[in-house]
Amino acid sequence: MAATVALWWLAAATVLSGVGASADGSGGAVPTPPEVLGQLASDGVGFYWPNLVVTMSEASAGYLWGNAAALLLSASVLVLPSLERLVTQLAVISYCLPIVAIGPLAFIVIGSPAHGESSGTAVLLAGISVFFTTVVGALAALKSADRASLDLVAVYGGGRLKQLVKVQLISALPGILNALKIAVPAAVLGAVLGEYVGGVDRGIGPALVNAQQNLEIARAWGVALVAGLVAGAGYGVFALLARFVTPWSSGRQAAS
């Protein structure tokens, strides 16, 4: 992290100092870290909190429904293996959908939110953004169960559902949590993209657009930095959760 900041500072002060600058040499497109931090301190909680609340509520709602749909469909494949091709195709289609093209169409159908409210368009795009990652990760994880354990449940009279609950879900938990971890930044990105076309007046997306239009370069970088830190924090929370919930997985990785 320190090396990244140092490299950014050096580049902004030297080779990138003239990029986007005005005739008098001011207003470069790449500010130094102190300039960004100074703008962050100047804007303060009063600026960032209302915008973050809207974006995080959109990302959270999309994260929940997108992952819920992905996990339900993935689990259904174990009960009805013939559904695997359909579920996989749905995941691939969701991944191939151009978000920037789907956004305006979704906005036409969903409409604008009330003042200060979350955008349904942003929620939808956040859900689409996490669907593919979770489906692929969950399917791979649910198939990773030990064959001997499955046979043991069957020998003792356990059916397909008991194999799913007693063996496959437990063995798949580390992989599912990894997929959910990766989906956090995707949900934030989908929500921000949805805000560009979702008709919201608050949020990280509108804050970025306003800063860009007003040529507030340091603020634009600050907003982007805060969004990245929030997404990274969500990723870190799920990483800690995975280590706490599945300690056997950490021990297995260390042994290998």
C-alpha positions in Angstrom: 0.0 0.0 0.0 2.8 2.4 0.9 4.6 1.7 -2.3 1.4 2.3 -4.3 0.9 5.7 -2.6 4.5 6.6 -3.1 4.4 5.7 -6.8 1.1 7.7 -7.2 2.7 10.7 -5.5 5.8 10.6 -7.6 3.9 10.2 -10.9 1.5 13.0 -10.1 4.3 15.3 -9.2 6.5 14.5 -12.2 5.5 12.8 -15.4 1.7 13.2 -15.0 1.8 16.7 -13.5 0.9 18.3 -16.9 -1.9 15.9 -17.9 -5.1 17.9 -18.2 -3.6 21.0 -16.8 -4.7 24.5 -17.8 -2.5 27.0 -19.6 -1.0 28.3 -16.4 -0.1 24.8 -15.2 -2.8 24.5 -12.6 -5.7 22.0 -12.4 -3.9 18.8 -13.4 -6.0 15.6 -13.9 -3.9 13.6 -11.5 -3.7 15.3 -8.1 -1.1 14.3 -5.4 -2.2 12.2 -2.4 -2.0 15.3 -0.1 -4.4 17.2 -2.4 -6.9 14.4 -2.4 -6.6 13.9 1.4 -7.0 17.7 1.9 -10.2 17.6 -0.2 -11.5 14.6 1.7 -11.0 16.4 5.0 -12.6 19.6 3.6 -15.7 17.7 2.4 -16.0 15.7 5.6 -18.6 13.3 6.8 -21.4 15.8 5.9 -20.6 15.3 2.2 -19.8 11.6 2.1 -22.2 10.1 4.5 -25.5 10.9 2.6 -24.0 9.8 -0.7 -22.6 6.6 0.8 -25.9 5.7 2.5 -27.7 5.7 -0.8 -25.1 3.8 -2.7 -24.5 1.2 0.0 -28.3 0.6 0.3 -28.5 0.0 -3.4 -25.4 -2.3 -3.4 -26.7 -4.2 -0.4 -30.1 -4.8 -1.8 -28.7 -5.9 -5.2 -26.1 -8.1 -3.4 -28.8 -9.8 -1.4 -31.2 -10.6 -4.2 -28.5 -11.4 -6.8 -26.7 -13.8 -4.5 -30.0 -15.3 -3.2 -31.0 -16.2 -6.7 -27.6 -17.5 -7.6 -27.4 -19.8 -4.5 -30.9 -21.1 -5.0 -30.3 -22.0 -8.6 -27.0 -23.5 -7.8 -28.5 -25.7 -5.1 -31.3 -26.7 -7.4 -28.7 -28.2 -9.8 -27.7 -30.7 -7.1 -31.3 -31.8 -6.7 -32.0 -31.8 -10.4 -28.7 -32.2 -12.3 -30.5 -31.7 -15.6 -30.8 -28.0 -14.7 -27.1 -27.4 -14.7 -26.9 -26.4 -18.3 -29.8 -24.0 -18.0 -28.4 -22.4 -14.8 -25.0 -22.1 -16.4 -26.4 -20.5 -19.5 -28.4 -18.0 -17.4 -25.2 -17.1 -15.5 -23.2 -16.6 -18.8 -26.0 -14.4 -20.2 -26.0 -12.2 -17.1 -22.3 -11.9 -17.4 -22.4 -11.0 -21.1 -25.1 -8.4 -20.7 -23.7 -4.9 -21.4 -24.5 -3.1 -18.1 -24.3 0.4 -19.7 -26.9 -0.7 -22.2 -29.2 -2.5 -19.8 -29.2 0.5 -17.4 -31.2 3.0 -19.6 -33.7 0.2 -20.4 -34.1 -0.6 -16.8 -34.6 3.0 -15.9 -37.4 3.3 -18.5 -39.2 0.4 -16.8 -38.5 1.1 -13.2 -38.5 4.9 -13.3 -36.9 7.6 -11.1 -36.8 7.2 -7.3 -38.1 9.8 -4.9 -35.8 12.6 -3.6 -32.9 11.0 -1.6 -34.1 7.5 -2.2 -32.3 4.5 -3.7 -32.5 3.8 -7.4 -34.2 0.5 -8.4 -32.1 0.6 -11.6 -28.9 0.6 -9.4 -30.3 -2.3 -7.3 -31.0 -4.3 -10.4 -27.5 -3.7 -11.9 -25.9 -4.6 -8.6 -27.8 -7.8 -8.5 -26.8 -8.7 -12.1 -23.2 -7.9 -11.4 -22.9 -10.5 -8.6 -25.0 -13.2 -10.2 -22.4 -14.8 -12.5 -19.6 -14.8 -9.9 -21.7 -16.5 -7.2 -23.3 -19.1 -9.6 -20.0 -20.2 -10.9 -18.3 -20.3 -7.5 -21.3 -22.0 -5.8 -21.6 -24.7 -8.5 -17.9 -25.5 -8.2 -18.0 -25.6 -4.4 -21.1 -27.7 -4.2 -19.5 -30.3 -6.5 -16.4 -30.5 -4.4 -17.8 -32.8 -1.7 -15.9 -35.9 -0.9 -17.3 -38.9 -2.7 -16.7 -41.3 0.2 -18.7 -39.0 2.5 -21.6 -39.0 0.0 -21.5 -42.8 -0.2 -21.4 -43.1 3.6 -24.6 -41.0 3.9 -26.3 -43.2 1.2 -25.3 -46.4 2.9 -27.0 -45.2 6.1 -30.2 -44.6 4.2 -29.7 -40.9 3.5 -31.3 -39.6 0.3 -30.3 -36.8 -2.0 -31.5 -34.0 0.2 -29.6 -35.4 3.2 -26.4 -35.6 1.2 -26.9 -32.0 0.2 -27.5 -30.8 3.7 -25.1 -33.0 5.6 -22.1 -33.2 3.2 -22.3 -30.9 0.2 -23.3 -27.7 1.8 -20.7 -28.0 4.6 -17.9 -28.9 2.2 -19.0 -26.1 -0.1 -19.1 -23.4 2.5 -15.6 -22.1 2.0 -16.0 -21.9 -1.7 -19.4 -20.2 -1.4 -18.0 -17.6 1.0 -15.2 -16.9 -1.4 -17.7 -16.3 -4.1 -19.7 -14.0 -1.8 -16.5 -12.2 -0.9 -15.6 -11.5 -4.5 -19.2 -10.4 -5.2 -19.0 -7.4 -2.8 -16.9 -5.1 -5.0 -19.0 -6.2 -8.0 -22.2 -5.1 -6.2 -20.7 -1.7 -5.4 -19.6 -1.2 -9.0 -23.0 -2.3 -10.3 -24.7 0.2 -8.0 -22.5 3.1 -9.0 -23.0 2.3 -12.7 -26.7 2.2 -12.1 -26.7 5.6 -10.4 -25.4 7.1 -13.6 -28.7 6.4 -15.4 -30.9 5.7 -12.3 -32.2 9.2 -11.8 -30.8 9.6 -8.2 -29.8 12.9 -6.8 -27.5 11.4 -4.1 -24.9 8.7 -4.2 -21.4 8.0 -5.3 -22.3 8.1 -8.9 -23.9 11.6 -8.9 -21.1 12.8 -6.7 -18.5 11.7 -9.3 -20.5 13.2 -12.1 -20.9 16.5 -10.4 -17.2 16.6 -9.5 -16.3 15.9 -13.1 -18.6 18.5 -14.5 -17.4 21.1 -12.1 -13.7 20.1 -12.8 -13.2 19.4 -9.1 -10.4 16.9 -9.8 -9.3 16.3 -6.2 -12.9 15.7 -5.1 -13.5 13.2 -8.0 -10.4 11.3 -6.9 -11.5 11.4 -3.3 -15.0 10.0 -4.1 -13.4 7.2 -6.2 -11.0 6.5 -3.4 -13.8 6.3 -0.8 -15.8 4.0 -3.0 -12.8 1.7 -3.4 -12.1 1.7 0.3 -15.7 0.8 1.1 -15.7 -2.1 -1.5 -12.4 -3.3 -0.1 -13.7 -3.1 3.4 -16.7 -5.3 2.4 -14.3 -7.8 0.8 -12.2 -7.8 4.0 -15.3 -8.4 6.2 -16.2 -11.5 4.2 -12.6 -12.7 4.3 -12.6 -12.5 8.1 -16.1 -14.1 8.2 -14.8 -17.0 6.0 -11.9 -17.6 8.3 -14.1 -17.6 11.4 -16.9 -19.7 10.0 -14.7 -22.3 8.2 -11.6 -22.6 10.3 -11.0 -26.1 8.9 -10.5 -24.6 5.5 -7.7 -22.3 6.7 -6.0 -25.2 8.4 -6.2 -27.3 5.2 -4.8 -24.5 3.1 -1.9 -24.0 5.5 -1.1 -27.8 5.6 -1.1 -27.9 1.8 
